[in-house]
Amino acid sequence: MTVHVRVGVQAIVRRDRDGGGGDVLLGLRANCFGAGSWGLPGGHLELGETLQEAARRELAEETGIDALDLRVACLTDPDPGTNHHMQVGVEVLDYTGDVRLREPHRCLRWQFWPLDRLPEPLFAGSQGVLMRVRDGALHLPLVP
């Protein structure tokens, strides 16, 4: 069996909570890998896409949100024990639209969660990115 390492993009959408800013958008996955776990909006990088384009596409497909400004914020090593996907966290700095359930066959609902009270279980692909968000370790320098 041949296993390929793939690149996943995870869109980090945050909401300011009383000026403290600790809420992050997560969806409850259904009928797909990681069903029953909570994860960031996201998916696979497609051939010909930039990381930001992939995050923008996945976010719109899954939630109806249109990202206006994004930046690559962090990346995680693939975890051979759970999946062979390098995950790239793409922070959504500005967006328009309201969160909607666009793929009810893949996600049961979307909800903003405080970073200090994340739900369990977390989706394997989102867990590393969420830990970096929670720990405040987002801002990687970007090289063009």
N, C-alpha and C positions, 0 to 999 in steps of 0.2 A: 504494500500500500504506500503510495506516495502522498506525502502531506506537504502542502505549499504554505508558506507564510504569506498572509494577506495583510493589507493595510486597512484598518477600520478608522473611520472618523467619528468623533463624538462631539456633538454640538452642546456647548455649555451655555445655557440660557439662565441668567440670574435675574432675580427680582429683589428690589430694595424693600426691606421690611423695617418700617419705622426708622429709616436712616441707618440701620445696621447692616443691610444688604446681605443677608445670609441664606436666601432661599434659592434653590436650584430646581429646574424643571426635570421631572422624571416620569417615565411611562411604565405601566405594569404590562409586561410582555405576555403574549398569548399565542399559541399555535405556531411557535417558531423556537429556534435554539434559545434556551434560557427562559422558557415559559414559566411564569410564576415569579419572576424576579423583576426588580425595578431597574431601569436603565435610562441613560441619556438618549435623546434623539440621535440617530446616526445610522451608519451602514458602511458599505465597502466603497473604497476609492475605485472609480472606473477609469479605464484606459482613456487618456486624453484630458482628464480633469486635474485641476489643482486641488490641494487639500481644502482650500476655502470654497471652491466651487462645489465640491462633494458635500461639505457640511451644509452649505446653502440649499442644495438640492434635497438632501435628506430631510432637513428641517422643514422645508416647504411641503414635501410629500407626506410627512408624518403628522405635522401639527398645523399647517396652514400659515405659519409665521414666515414672513419674508425678512431675511437678514439683510440689513443695510450696511453694517460694518462688522468685520470679523478679523481675528488674528489667531495665528497658530500659537497655542499657549503652552502645551506640554506634550510629551509622548511617553509611552510605556513600553517596556520589554514584553514580547510575547510570553505567555505562561504556558509552557508545554503541558502542564497538568490540566488546564481548562480549555485552552484553545491556542492556535498558532496564529494569532493576529496581533501585529503591532497596532496599538491604538494611539491616535493623535487627537488630543483635545483641542478643539477650535472654539475659542471664546467668542460669543456673540455680543458685541459691544453695543449695538443698536439694532432694533428691529421694528417692524410694523405689523399690525394684525393681532388677532386674538387667537389663543390656543384653541384648536378644534381637534376632535378625534377624526382623522382622515383615513386611517387604516384600521377599522374596528376588528378585522380578522387577525391583526398582528399585535394590537395594543388595546387593552381594556379601558384605560383612562390615563389622562395626564394630570399631574399634580405638582405644585411647588412644595418643596420640603426644606425645612431649616437644615443647614449644613451640620449643625450639632445634634440633629435627631433624624438621620437618614433612615429610610425604611429597610427592612430585611426581608428576603435576601436581596443583595445587589447583583445585577447582571455582571458576569465575569469580565466582559469587555469594558464596562463602565467603572468598575471598582477602582482601578489604579488611577484613572483620570479624576474621579471624585475625591480620592484621598489627597491628590495634589491640590485640588480646588479647596478642600477643607483646610489643608495645611498652609494655604496661601502661597504655594510654590508654582504659580502659573506663568510668569512672564519670562519666557525664554528669549534670548536675543535672536533675531532672525537674520539670516544671511541670504541676500538675493541670489 
